[in-house]
């Protein structure tokens, strides 16, 4: 079996095993995204592509249930996972950046990380809205996140 698939499965299994309260603590209002990360490091995807795929899967699931306030607990948990993957994606440098002249790479990586930081901030607000059963605002944030994703992919996806 593909090592990446196994790693992704381990990550999802590990997150599923955590209680909702542990996840809430993990991503509390202080913004500590890399909570319990040491315990999860072995289960994080080993490539940027797999990390982004996990983020995409989370967003598809969140978007599909965002109108249903009965799914808000699930949406908040999916958002926790999205936030973990978004933070983890900063551990990688896209090929489009490494292929730039060395004099341009640092600025491009800073911009890439900044876009991810914006996604993380939006994701925190998204989770707060799901927790508060404010699905109208959550839908607006999802629109902003989708727009930022397109901007990031236009700039850095090969």
C-alpha positions in Angstrom: 0.0 0.0 0.0 1.2 3.5 -0.8 3.0 5.1 2.2 1.2 8.4 1.7 -2.2 6.7 1.8 -1.2 4.9 5.0 0.1 8.1 6.5 -3.2 9.9 5.6 -5.2 7.1 7.1 -3.2 7.2 10.3 -3.7 10.9 10.5 -7.5 10.6 10.1 -7.7 7.7 12.5 -5.7 9.6 15.1 -7.9 12.6 14.8 -11.0 10.6 14.9 -9.9 9.0 18.2 -9.4 12.4 19.8 -12.4 13.7 21.7 -14.2 16.8 20.7 -13.0 18.5 23.9 -9.4 17.7 23.1 -9.8 19.2 19.7 -11.4 22.3 21.1 -8.6 22.7 23.5 -6.1 22.1 20.7 -7.4 25.0 18.7 -8.6 27.3 21.4 -9.1 31.0 20.9 -5.5 31.6 21.6 -4.8 30.2 18.1 -2.5 27.4 19.1 -2.7 25.4 15.8 0.3 23.2 16.4 -1.1 21.8 19.6 -0.5 18.1 20.2 1.5 18.3 17.0 4.4 16.4 18.4 2.0 13.4 19.0 0.6 13.7 15.5 3.8 14.4 13.6 4.2 10.7 12.6 0.7 10.7 11.2 1.0 14.0 9.1 1.2 13.6 5.3 4.8 13.5 4.1 4.3 15.6 1.0 2.8 19.0 0.1 0.5 17.3 -2.4 -1.0 15.0 0.1 -1.3 17.8 2.7 -3.2 19.9 0.2 -5.3 17.0 -0.8 -6.4 16.5 2.8 -7.2 20.2 3.0 -9.3 20.0 -0.1 -11.1 17.0 1.2 -11.9 18.8 4.4 -13.2 21.8 2.6 -15.4 19.7 0.3 -16.9 18.0 3.3 -17.3 21.3 5.2 -18.9 23.0 2.2 -21.3 20.1 1.6 -22.7 20.4 5.2 -22.3 24.1 5.9 -26.0 24.9 5.4 -27.0 22.3 8.0 -26.7 23.6 11.5 -27.1 20.1 12.8 -23.7 19.3 11.3 -21.9 22.2 13.0 -20.1 20.0 15.5 -18.8 17.9 12.7 -18.0 21.0 10.6 -16.0 22.4 13.5 -14.0 19.2 13.9 -13.3 19.1 10.2 -12.2 22.7 10.4 -9.8 21.6 13.2 -8.2 19.1 10.9 -8.1 21.7 8.0 -6.2 24.1 10.3 -3.7 21.4 11.3 -3.1 20.6 7.6 -2.9 24.3 6.7 -0.2 24.8 9.4 1.6 21.6 8.3 1.6 22.8 4.6 3.9 25.6 5.7 6.5 22.9 6.4 6.9 22.5 2.7 8.1 24.7 -0.2 6.2 24.4 -3.4 8.2 23.3 -6.5 7.1 26.6 -8.2 9.1 28.4 -5.5 12.2 26.1 -5.5 12.4 26.5 -9.3 12.7 30.3 -8.9 16.1 32.0 -8.9 17.6 31.8 -5.4 17.3 35.5 -5.0 13.5 35.3 -5.4 12.8 32.2 -3.3 12.7 33.8 0.2 10.2 36.5 -0.8 8.0 33.9 -2.6 8.1 31.5 0.4 7.2 34.5 2.7 4.2 35.3 0.5 3.2 31.6 0.3 3.3 31.3 4.1 1.4 34.6 4.4 -1.4 33.2 2.3 -1.6 30.1 4.5 -1.6 32.3 7.6 -4.6 34.1 6.1 -6.3 30.7 5.5 -5.6 29.8 9.1 -7.1 33.0 10.4 -10.2 32.5 8.3 -10.4 28.9 9.4 -10.3 29.9 13.1 -13.2 32.3 12.4 -15.0 29.5 10.5 -14.7 27.2 13.4 -16.0 29.9 15.8 -19.0 30.5 13.6 -19.8 26.8 13.5 -19.4 26.6 17.3 -21.8 29.5 17.7 -24.3 28.1 15.1 -23.7 31.1 12.9 -24.0 29.3 9.5 -24.6 32.5 7.6 -21.3 34.0 8.5 -19.6 30.6 8.1 -20.8 30.5 4.5 -19.4 34.0 3.9 -16.0 32.8 5.3 -16.1 29.7 3.1 -16.4 32.0 0.1 -13.4 34.0 1.2 -11.4 30.9 1.8 -12.3 29.6 -1.7 -11.2 32.9 -3.2 -7.9 32.8 -1.3 -7.3 29.2 -2.4 -7.7 30.2 -6.0 -5.3 33.0 -5.5 -2.7 30.7 -3.9 -3.1 28.1 -6.5 -2.7 30.6 -9.3 0.5 31.9 -7.7 2.1 28.6 -6.5 0.5 25.5 -7.9 2.5 24.2 -10.9 
